[in-house]
Amino acid sequence: MNDWTITCVQDRLELAAGVFKQMPDVKSQGYFNAWPEYFHSFADQVGQEPKPMRVLPSPRAISRMEETLAWTACLVPSDGKIVWMKAHGQRWKTICWTVGLQRSAAHQHWVYGLCVIAITLNKRRFNRKLSKRSII
């Protein structure tokens, strides 16, 4: 992509968060189950709920997610946390409690983080001493 905008960055972060949720759980190394798999008969399965299917993401989606994870390295840690929490679909109330900011300030940090990522991806230079409002 040649010209990154805030909405493009936001969409890509949300896609990366979705892929991150689809990844299998991390299990401890070295532990395994020696018990054989138990196969339920039809009578055992009558009252049970079906297990939800888990679709694993494609290798291309995983590589795009890994590329997107590096984008927050240029941000202040609190701004990166706000950007990732919003990409994961967290409510503003939860984000404000976690970061310790008011909603308007957290929103300003979120937009600033998206702007900094977009500027960095467009390979433009900007002065870090500028205020957040001037960059937004």
N, C-alpha and C positions, 0 to 999 in steps of 0.2 A: 504494500500500500504506500502511495506516495504522500498523500495528505491526510494526516490523522486529525480527527476532530474529537471533541469531548464525548459525543455520543458513540462514535466508533470505539473509543477506548473503553467506555462504560459497557457496551455490548460485548466486547472481547473479554473483559474481566468477568462478566456474568456467565459467559460460556465456559470460561476456565473454572469458575466456581462450580458450575454444573458438572463438568467432567471430574472435578475433585470429589464431588459427592458420589459419583458412580464408581470410583475406584474401590477395589476390595479392601476390607479391613486389614490392618496390620496385625499379624499374629506373632507371638513370641517364638524365637528360634529355638530349636532343640526339643520342643515338646510335640508329641504326636499321640494319636489315639490308637491303641492296639485292638480295641473292640471292633468286631465286624459290624458292618452297616446292617441295621435292622430293617427288613422290608415288611411294611404293614400290609395286612390283607385288606380286602375290600370292606369287610365288616368293621375293621379298626378305623378306616378312613371316613366313614359315613358322617360323623359329627364334626370332623376337623375342618378348619379353614385351610384353603390352599396357600402354599408358600408363595410369596411374591417373586416373580422372575427378576433376576438382576442382569441387566444388559451391560456388558463391559464396554468401555469406550474404545474407539479405534486407535491404533498407534499414532496416526496423524493428529487426532484430537489430543492425545497425551503430549505429543511434542509441542503442539501449540499452547497447551496449558503450561508446560515447563517454561516456554519462552515468556509467557505472560507473567509467571511468578517472579521473574527477574525485574519486571518493570518497577516494582515498588522500592527497589534498592536506592533510587535517587531521591526518595522522600524521607521526611522526618518520620521516625517510627510511629508516632501517634497518628500522623496523616495516613501512613500506610495501613495501619490497623483500621482506621475509619473506612478507607477505600475498600479493603477486603471484607469487612463486616457488611458494608452496603452491597457489595457484589454477591455475597452469600444470602442476601434477602433479609437481613436483620432489620428490625424496626428501629426507628430513630430513638425511641425511649431506651431500648437496650444498649444502643451505641452510646448514648449520652451517659448512661450509668457506668458503662465500662471505661470510657475515656475521661469522664469527669468534666464535660463541657455542656453548655446549654445547647438547645437544638439549633438555634441560628448560627452559633459559633461552629458547631459540628458540621453543619451544612456548608459553611464557608470553607472549612478545612477540607471537606470532601471535594468540592468544586475546585479548590486550589490544587489538590492532589491530582485530579484528572487533568487539569491544565498543564501541570508540570510534566506529567507523563506524555501528554500530547506534544508539548514543545520538545521534549527529549527525543521522542520518536521521529519528529519532523527534522531532527538534527539542527535545530536552531539554538542559538546561545541566548541566555537571558541572565540578567544580573540578579543574583540571589538576595541582594540588599534591597530590592524593590519590595514594596508592600504587597500583601496578598490581593488587595483590591485592584491594584494596577495590573497585576498579572492576570487576574480573572477578567 
